[in-house]
Amino acid sequence: MPEAGMEKAAERGNPSFVWRAGQERRYAMIRDAAGERIHGRVFEDGCGVGQYLHHLAQEAALAVGLDVELDRVREANAGLGSALLGVGEALPLPGNTFDLVLSHEVLEHVDDDRMAAQEIVRVLKPGGRLVLFVPNRGYPFETHGIYRNGVYHFGNKLFINYLPRRWRDQLAPHVRVYSRRDLAHLFSGLPVRVVRQTVIFGAYDNIIGRFGGLGKALRGILQALERTPLRVLGLSHFWVVEKI
């Protein structure tokens, strides 16, 4: 990837371009958390090229997505569902509209995550749910790369997230990382209740594609840790938040 493209991906993240085991697993989690809401009005905040939106649209009465990148919106609109161009801090949507909102690895990239969270809650109906995935500060790797001396360095960087926040944010100013306390603070004072909060590991499809059975064994071991206190080392927070 050219350097300009890498920096853009670092700032705004890469969407899911293909549907593999990792996406299938997370979609099952989304469906379970949503319950019957998945058949109602559904909004994906940060839909990328529409991989999740396409699947949601097959079940929902209405499926709407939003992304900040015009080329991604165009690609998402080539499939099922309808995608809008916009930013999470000012959703071009009426309040109390959606039964379900999905925010999948997006809040870490917005300019103002508190405002984006407020907007999500605003567009949810009372009783509607947000299904949220964001990076976990406890994960040993910073997966979005780092900046050093003004130059972006792509790839997984070990132990960056364990540095004091000031130092960590100097190396990775382009992306946030969250502790459980950070997320609690993000939603404090909003009319919501937390239905579920946990931490999950990834599906490691790229590793499996390269190493086969060894990769599958690694995935099995790490995902088994989700049922233990060592889940605090997982890749992403998985929260289900309901508007009251």
N, C-alpha and C positions, 0 to 999 in steps of 0.2 A: 504494500500500500504506500503511495507517495506520502511524503512528510506532512503536507497540508491535509491530506485525507486522514492521517493518523491523529493529528491534533483535533480535527473536527469530531472524530469518533471519541476521542478522550473527553472532549467538552460535553458532548450530548449523548454519548453511548451508542453502541451498535444494537439495532433491533434484532429480533429473532428472524433470520432469513430462511431457515429451514425448520421443518417440524420433525423432531427426533424424540428420543426417550425422555430427555429432560423437559421438553415442552409438554409432552403427553402427561408426565407425572404432575407437573404444576397445574395443568388444566384440570386434572382429576381433583386436585386440592381446591381449585377455584369452584368447581361444581359442587363439591361437598360443602364448602363454606357458604355458598349461595343458597342452596336448597331450591325451593320453588321460585326464588327471585330470578333465577337464570332464565326463566320463561317470560319475564316481564320486560321492562325497559332497562337496557344495559348500556353503560358508557365505559369506554376504555380511555383513560387519561394518559396519553403518550403511546399511541397505537403502533408506531413504527410503520412497517410495510404491511401490517394487517394480519399477521399470522394468528394471533389470539382473537382478533376481531372477527375474522372469517369463521372460526369455530363457534364463537358466541352467537353470531348471526344465524347459525343453523338451529339454534334453540330458542332465541329470544323473540319476543313480539316486536322489539325495536332494538337495533344495535348501532350505536354511534361511537366513533372514535375521534381523537384529536391528536395532532402532532405539530411540532414547530417547524418541521422540514417539509417544504412544498413537494419535493420529489417523492418523499415517503407517503405523503397524503395521496398523491396521484396513483402510486402503486397500490396503496391500500384500497382505493376506490375501484381498482380493477377487479377486486374480488367481491365477496358478500359484505354487507354492512355499508355504512356511509361514514366517511372521514372528513373532518373539518381541519382547516389551518388555524392555529391559535397557540396560546401559551397557557400553562396551568394556573398562573396567577390571576388570570382574567378570563374565565371560561365563557364563551359566547352562547350560554345556555341558561334557560330559566331555572329558578330555584324549585326544590321539592319535585323533581321530575323523574329521577331514576331509582329503580329498585336495587340496582347493583352497580358499583363502580369498581373497575379493576385499575390498579396502578402498579405496573410490573417493572421494577428496577428503573424508576423514573424520577422520584422525588430528589434523589441525590444529585441530579443534574440541573434542576430548576434554579433560577436566581434567588427565589424566596420560598423556601419549603413550607414555612408557617402559613404564608398567604395561599399557597397551593393547597395545603390541607384544609384551610378554611373554605376554599372554593369547592373542593370535593364534598365537604359536609353540606355546603349550601345547596348543591344540586341533588343531593340524596333526598328521597322521601323519608318521612319519619318511619322507622322500621327498616329502611333500606340499609344495605351493608357495603362497606368498602373492603375489598380484598387487596392487601398491600404486601409487596415484596420490596425490600431495600437491603443494601449491603450491611453486613454485620462487622462492627469494629473488632470483634474477637477473632475474625478469620485471619490466619497467619499471613495471608498474601493480600496485597493491594492489587486488584485485578485490572485496574484502569491505567497502569503505568504511572510514572512520576515525571516531574520537571526538575532538572538539575542544571544550575547556571543558565537558566532560561531556555534550555533545550529539552524537548519532550523525549522520554525514553519509554518505548512501548513494552508491554509484557507484565507478567506477575512479579511483584517485588516483595521479597520476604521481610516480614516484621515491621513494615512501614506503619501499619495501623496501630502498633504497640508503642510507638513513640508518644511523648507528650503532645497533646492536641496542637499546640502552637507549632511545633516542629513538623508534625505530620502534615498539617495544612499548608505549610510552606512547600513541602515536596509534592503534595497533591491538592493544589488549590482549585482544580477543575472538577472535583467530585467530593461529595460528602460521604461519610461513613457513620453508622449509627450504633449506639449502645441502646439497651432497653430503656435506660433513663432518658436518653435523647428522645426516643419515640414517645414516652410518657409525657415529656415536656411539650412535644410538638402538638399533642392533642389536648393538653390541659386547658380547661376553660371552655372547650367546645361541647356542644350538646350530643355527646356520644358515650357509648360504653364499649369497652374492649371485650369481645366475645372469646377471642383466642389469641394467644401470643406464644410463639415458639421460634426456634431457629432451625434451619434445615441446611443440609449439605447439597452440593450440586449432583448432577447426573454424570458428569465427566465423559460426555459422548466423544469428545476429541481424543481423550486418553484411550478410551475403549477402541476407537477407530484405529489407533496406532499400535496398541499393545494387546488387543483382543481380550483373552481370558484373564490376563493379569489386571487389565483395566476394570473388568467386571468385578473381579474380586475386591479391588480397592473400593469401587463404588458400593458394593455390598457392606463392607466393613464400615465405611464412613456413614452411610445412611442408617446403619444399625446404631451408631452413636447418637442419633437423634432421640433415642429412647433412654438416654443416660444423661447425667449432668454434663458430659463432654460435648453436648450439643452447643454449648456456648462458643465452641470453636468453629461453628458452621459458617457456611457461605453467606446466607441471607436470613434476615428476619422475615417471618410470615405472620402477619397480623390480620385479624378480622375485626372490624370496627363497625358498630351499628349506631345509626342516628336515633336519638330518643326524643 
